[in-house]
């Protein structure tokens, strides 16, 4: 264990046994201090949307296919010309040092080992360049929480491009912080500095509450900001937090190179729809103009399958991977992704789908 400002971090570096992803939460709760665990695990208000995110996958059913003459399903895929071993990716989750002393560096190592895509957050415990180095050349995206200060935004974007990230994820659904009761109950203050905030006037991130950090973030985000980002760095821009076909088309019309369907894992607008319930309509509106990334509530290989069959090109998750990080560092992260991938391949075989393209054309029944 490592202690930073009185906060105890896991140092574990080992493969972990995974029965299922849901079981990891209680195991991680025994390791991560209460404030950090509440921040990672909690949603907004009474967690209704957080719970619905996973329940919503039961609204669709996979049609089994037999006599399909296939074996050994292949999970290889690509996005923006990046070849990957799996469509499973890491969502850009903040402050992973709350789970492990190596934070995003170990997450990057684990995702690279799995041949999977990593996305890192502005509010990372690790600098952009250090997380990129830890991935040792494996593909990464950088997620921008836009600041009111465009010099700060420019600095992060330029550092991200220099570090070799492949795309910018613009988070658009967090102009204010969702009402997160677990953080209030725990009187949670970030005990570990956020590396990207130490360089600018936002301060070091240590001892701040999430509300204070969001206060420095831009509350006004408009379509023109997509172009403004692209003028700074010549990289694809993916708009994250899209929950309606109208916003997807608005983003694409403003120059977005990708759409990220997400409700922030139920951490923002409680009472909003489950992310899966809006995916198919958004995908229909986008009509393959740009790639679609999906997250929120993914816990099973069947969830990955259903998301891809509903129009997603990549399927992301965060909490279970962070729990794996706490339980086993980089190897723990790898263990979680490999387990989910194994579940996914089993579903692919039973649904008669050999490739990711086959999955995207698979039939779902809807309740």
PyMOL commands that set and color helices and strands:
alter all, ss='L'
color gray80, all
select helices_A, chain A and resi 21-29+34-41+48-59+96-98+103-113+128-134+150-163+181-185+195-197+210-215+224-232+245-253+264-266+275-286+301-309+319-350+356-360
alter helices_A, ss='H'
color red, helices_A
select strands_A, chain A and resi 2-4+7-9+60-62+77-79+82-84+88-90+117-121+140-144+167-171+236-242+258-261+291-294+314-317+364-366
alter strands_A, ss='S'
color yellow, strands_A
deselect
rebuild
show_as cartoon
